[in-house]
Each structure stands twice: as structure tokens, then as C-alpha cells.
Amino acid sequence: MTLSQKLPILAIALSTIALSACAGYAAAEIDQPHMRSALSGLQNVRAELALATSNKGGHRVLALQHVDEALREVRLGLDSAEGYATPRPR
């Protein structure tokens, strides 16, 4: 598998991990540490994709779009959790 084929798979995998980190965690602390960690990871992925040379047959641009969508969803999740105190898991 070539690098151009791996980039969109990587972006989708990281997006899935980021979204799963919060979806599978039914009760979390108010500061949402997993969501913030996912946000940071996605920001790092986006920075690396932005630094990559050429377009890789259109896959780099698609990977950036997927990461941007994942970033948007994580930010929306963080925003929607603000002001809601949830109990810690037991």
C-alpha cells in the first residue's frame, strides 16, 4: 500500500478513534480529558497533512477534509458538554 493510499485511511482511523473516545465513555468529568486529547491529536494530524508535499492523487486533500470534519465534531462535543456536570464512572 502506498503512502497516498494510507493517508485517507489514517485520517479516517484517527477521526474514528477521536469520536469513539467520547462516544464510548458514558460518564466523564466535566473537563472532558479524552475529548481534549482527541482534539489535540487531530490538530497534530492536520498539521502533518498540511506539511505533506503534493496532493497524493487527491487523497491528501480528502484526508484534510476528513480531519477538519472530525475536528468540528469534537469541538461541537466539547461545546455541548460545557455547563453539564456528569458523574465520574464508578
Secondary structure, 3 states (H helix, E strand, C coil): CCHHHHHHHHHHHHHHHHHHHHHCCCCCCCCCHHHHHHHHHHHHHHHHHHHCCCCCCCHHHHHHHHHHHHHHHHHHHHHHHCCCCCCCCC
